[in-house]
């Protein structure tokens, strides 16, 4: 397999980059597949110098696509996080940023036939069992990546890829609030343990003696803070029905504070040991949902919009717009976001 190379699309999806493969091009055995992906990305190595990974969790991601096994979806999408400096590949979480490239990639690879104008692609997210709908720009029946959509953390403008999600509540934990409470106390810190597409522990930045406006590098260098956060995460795992999470990439940790720009709330996200350059789509959805929970750390630090369903979530490199639909009782019943994607190269990748 390595002599001939493996067909691969390298794409930016949202604020991440990843390798997009068709399932038949990879081993069906998960152990063999993961070993191959570690080789392709160049892990474990902090620089990933002998692979295509970018020495950052945001650029060491994989999407595997196949025709859907479900009648309500067009394709199946498995997301895999390839750890940078550890020989680990995790399927324990979805990725809403890499998801932005799945619709275009599926059309590029012939899994979905393009319409003239906009092509909706129904995506079964294997990691969570839910379905998302991506609307891909396809003028003349071909994918275009050019357009006026702009997202924080990505230079320039590109074709917008609206993504809408439903029934993502309790995607991995079985319930929106796996403990049944909007606030739990762990090591003296008020936490919201929440899963609306991504298991997250949401905490006020001030609980840790920081403002929440620190840069990524400043937080990365704060070893005492990271140790406290990891201690909380290890206790949150069993409470969230995730078990022992010492080697898991979930739950994510999010510090929240009042926004410094026109937004609902400010965030600093740990994924879980590195600080995110922005924030993951599903983590942002979970944080926006936490803002609606009375008495929660997020609710105490946010300013909800007076009207409409758009929730701007501030992060280190800008703002992410999240759409939150609520019923008459105020319960969140749907969520979405606008992302962009771009094809970077299409060719063969050669593992070691």
Order of alpha helices (4+ residues) and beta strands (2+ residues): beta-beta-alpha-beta-beta-beta-alpha-alpha-beta-beta-beta-beta-beta-beta-alpha-alpha-beta-beta-alpha-beta-beta-beta
